[in-house]
Amino acid sequence: MKDKSIQNEFIELRADGLSLRDISEKLKVSFATLCKWNKKFFSEIDSLKNEDIKQIKLAYLENHSKILNFTESILPKILKELMKSPVFLDYEKKILISLKLLDCINHSKAEIIKTKSEIEQLNLKIENNENEVSQDTDKTDN
């Protein structure tokens, strides 16, 4: 049986997106063995991938939320200045600009809701994979 540390490195490399051929060369493990490991450790690989995606989405969510909060905090001032500015725009164009700003904010809010939902789905996938790994471990222990 191959060293457990090599299997763990395989799982990490596979989760990072390396091909089986590249991993075979790097770890000096046969392609056939890696194909078996790919099936055997599918849940662990998938969990790591999902965890990476989740971290990216959490960072996106945090940054997007900060920008949205800032934009919402200054929006009243922007709208007030726009309406009283001596810029040579008629009132209708000023209203259209205001509506576009509000539309951008609403779009950002929808993106945040969508991203939160995607994170919840990733959490469920990760939990399911962990349950599968736990069940597989229980089977091999018995």
N, C-alpha and C positions, 0 to 999 in steps of 0.2 A: 504494500500500500504506500502511496506517495505521502511525503511529509505534509502534515496538516498546514504548515506555514505556506507551502507552495499552493495548496488548495485555496487558502485565504487570499493569497496574492492573485490567483486566477480569478476569484470572485470579484476582487476590486478592479482588476484590469478589464474584465468583461463588462462590469457595470460602467466603467469609463468609456466603453464603446470600442475597445480594441477587437480586432477580428481574431478568430481562433488560430489562424495561420501566424499572425503576428505574436500572439501569446505563446504559441508553440515554440517559435524561435527564441523568444525572450526567456522563457522558463525552462527550455530544453525538455519539454514534455511532448509526447507523441500527439499528433492531431486526433487520433482515435480516442485516446484517453481524455483529451479536452472535450470531445463531443459527448462522451459519457458524463463528464463533470458538468457540462453545460445543461444537460437534462437534470442531473441530480441536484444541482445547486440553483436551479432556475428561480426559485422563490427568493433566495438570498440575493441573487443578482438583481432581480426585479425590485426588491425592497431598497437596495442601495441606489438604484437609478431613480426610483420614486422619491427617496429622501433627498437626493441632489436636486431634483426638479422642484420639490417642495421648498427647499431653502432658497432657490432662485425666485420662486413665486412670493415667498415671504418678504424677501428683500424688495422685490418689485412693489408689493403691496404697501410696505412701509414708506418707500420713497413716493409712490403715487399718492398715498394718503397725506403726506406732508405737503406736497405741492397743492393738492386739492384744498386742504385746510388753509394754506396761505392765500390761495386764489380767492377762496370764499371770504376770507377776512378782509381783503382789500377791494373786493368787488363793489361794495356800495360806494366807496370813494371813487373808483374808476368810473362808475356810471354817473355819479354826481358831476365829476369833472367833464365827462364827455358831453353831458347835456348843457352845461353852462359854458363850455369852451367856445371861443370865437372861431373855431375851425370852420372853414367854409363847407360845411355839410348841412344839408337841410335836415329838418327834424326827423323825417322818415328814415333817412340813412343812419342817423344816430340810434334810432329805435332798432333798426336791423342789426347794427353792430352790437347793441346791448343783448338782443336775442341770441346772436351767435355766441357771445360770451356765456350766456346762461346755458345754451345747448352744449357747449364744451364742458361745462361743469357737470351737467347731467350725464353726459357721455362718460366722464371720469368716474362718476358715482356708479354707473352701470358696470364699468370695467372692474371696479373694486369689488362689487357684489359677485361678479363672475369669477374673479380670482379667488375670493374667499370660498366659493363653492368648489372650485378646482382643488384647492388645498384640502378641503374636507374629503373630497373623493380620493385624493392621494393618501390621506390618513387612513381611510378605509382599506385601500389596497395594501398599504404597508401592514396594517393590522392583520388582514387576511393572510398575507404572506408569512408573517410571524407565526400565526396559528398553524399554517401548513408545515413550517419548519419544526415547530414544537411537536406536532403530531408525528412527523417523520422521525424525529429524534426518539419519541416514545416507542415507536414501532421497532426501531433498531436496538433500543435498550432492552426490549423484552425478548 
